[in-house]
Amino acid sequence: MAGRHALLVLVLSSEIHRQRFSVRDMVFSSIIFLFAFLPIVLLFYHLLLLPVWLGSTAKLWLHLGNLFLLSCSLLFYFWGEKFLIWVFIATVLFRKGRICSSSCATPR
């Protein structure tokens, strides 16, 4: 009996998810992502890295490119699931803090 109940809950939750999905949602295989979001992000990312390709040795452009990709990733995940973005941001901040603390603790 418990197995049937769990199966029923699973079927109902997937049905609710299907009803919630609309054209405005953006997933990796959606038209919005493939023909609007991805080309725009790639264009601006490559424009940010243009000074690096032209011979600039400043790491500022690489950091700006990484920051741009991070913000675009957050925008993409926020577009799809507004609640889980806070989990993503917390994970990024936690990992960044661990990397900074471990790299700062080791003498060079």
NORCORNOR-V333205 format. One record per residue. PHI is phi in whole degrees, 0 to 359 (NA if undefined). Layout:
# NORCORNOR-V333205
phi->(PHI;PHI)
This chain:
# NORCORNOR-V333205
phi->(NA;294;295;294;296;296;295;296;296;297;295;294;292;290;292;296;296;296;290;286;292;225;293;287;291;244;239;299;259;279;296;299;291;291;248;233;295;298;298;294;296;296;298;292;296;290;292;294;270;303;300;293;291;274;111;290;260;290;281;301;292;293;294;296;297;294;295;296;295;297;293;292;296;297;298;298;291;293;298;277;217;290;285;288;298;291;294;297;296;298;295;298;295;296;294;296;295;292;293;295;291;285;282;281;282;273;287;249)
